């Protein structure tokens, strides 16, 4: 299967998980295409000042790969600056948040893996 990147479904979430601004999600695969193994596999765009609010994961883990831009990742409450190439992992039972801190959009690849 090959999916044209320009035809990926786009969703805009305002105040995602209680965060600031609007986050854009471009789904690489639908949940059905992941056959119950993963819940989300998307490219996320956070414009300057936007964030995903702190939340916990239970029964699943989430992985962010920073593609471009800079941000501040809350790793279960510990704040860590992140940039291109960084990988952020949140395992089941822990929480996270992320904020775009730079003047460019923060671009992430996000994968939520079901336990």
C-alpha positions as CSV (number, residue, x, y, z in Angstrom):
1,X,0.0,0.0,0.0
2,X,1.2,3.5,-0.8
3,X,-0.8,6.5,0.5
4,X,-0.3,9.9,-1.2
5,X,0.8,12.3,1.5
6,X,-1.3,15.1,0.1
7,X,-4.4,13.0,0.5
8,X,-3.9,12.1,4.2
9,X,-6.9,13.0,6.4
10,X,-6.3,16.2,8.3
11,X,-7.8,17.0,11.7
12,X,-7.5,20.3,13.7
13,X,-7.8,19.9,17.5
14,X,-8.2,23.1,19.5
15,X,-6.9,23.0,23.1
16,X,-5.7,19.4,22.6
17,X,-5.8,17.7,26.0
18,X,-6.3,21.1,27.6
19,X,-3.3,22.6,25.8
20,X,-3.1,26.0,24.1
21,X,-3.9,26.8,20.4
22,X,-4.7,24.4,17.6
23,X,-2.8,21.2,16.8
24,X,-3.0,19.8,13.3
25,X,-3.0,16.0,12.9
26,X,-2.3,14.2,9.6
27,X,-3.1,10.5,10.0
28,X,-0.7,8.2,8.2
29,X,-2.9,5.2,9.0
30,X,-6.4,4.8,10.3
31,X,-7.0,2.6,13.4
32,X,-8.5,0.0,11.1
33,X,-5.4,-0.1,8.9
34,X,-3.3,-0.8,12.1
35,X,-5.4,-3.9,12.8
36,X,-5.8,-3.2,16.6
37,X,-2.1,-2.9,17.2
38,X,-1.9,0.9,17.5
39,X,-4.3,3.7,18.2
40,X,-2.6,6.5,16.4
41,X,0.1,7.0,13.8
42,X,0.1,10.7,12.7
43,X,2.2,13.7,11.9
44,X,1.4,16.5,14.4
45,X,2.0,20.2,13.8
46,X,2.1,22.6,16.7
47,X,2.5,26.3,15.7
48,X,4.4,28.7,17.9
49,X,3.0,28.7,21.4
50,X,0.7,25.8,20.9
51,X,0.7,22.8,23.2
52,X,-0.7,19.4,24.0
53,X,-1.8,19.5,27.7
54,X,-0.5,17.1,30.3
55,X,-2.2,13.7,30.3
56,X,-1.5,10.1,31.3
57,X,-1.5,7.0,29.2
58,X,-3.0,3.7,30.5
59,X,-2.9,0.5,28.6
60,X,-0.9,2.2,25.8
61,X,2.4,4.0,25.2
62,X,3.1,7.0,23.1
63,X,6.2,7.8,21.1
64,X,7.0,11.2,19.6
65,X,9.8,11.7,17.1
66,X,10.7,15.4,16.6
67,X,11.0,16.1,12.9
68,X,11.6,19.9,13.0
69,X,11.2,22.9,15.3
70,X,11.9,23.1,19.1
71,X,9.8,22.3,22.1
72,X,9.5,21.6,25.8
73,X,8.5,18.1,26.6
74,X,7.0,17.3,30.0
75,X,8.3,13.8,30.8
76,X,6.0,12.8,33.7
77,X,6.4,16.3,35.1
78,X,10.2,16.8,34.3
79,X,10.6,19.4,31.6
80,X,13.1,18.6,28.8
81,X,14.0,20.8,25.8
82,X,13.6,18.8,22.5
83,X,14.6,19.4,18.9
84,X,15.0,17.5,15.6
85,X,15.9,13.9,15.9
86,X,14.8,13.6,19.6
87,X,12.6,10.7,20.6
88,X,10.2,11.1,23.5
89,X,8.6,7.9,25.0
90,X,5.7,7.9,27.4
91,X,5.0,4.4,28.7
92,X,1.7,3.2,30.2
93,X,1.1,4.6,33.7
94,X,3.0,7.8,33.1
95,X,2.1,11.2,31.6
96,X,3.4,13.9,29.3
97,X,2.8,17.2,27.6
98,X,4.6,19.1,24.9
99,X,4.8,22.8,23.8
100,X,6.2,24.5,20.8
101,X,8.8,27.0,22.1
102,X,10.4,28.1,18.9
103,X,9.5,30.5,16.1
104,X,9.0,27.6,13.7
105,X,6.2,25.0,13.9
106,X,7.0,22.0,16.0
107,X,6.6,18.9,13.7
108,X,6.3,15.5,15.3
109,X,5.6,11.9,14.3
110,X,3.3,10.4,16.9
111,X,2.6,6.7,17.5
112,X,0.3,5.3,20.2
113,X,1.0,1.6,20.7
114,X,-1.6,-0.5,22.5
115,X,-0.2,-2.7,25.3
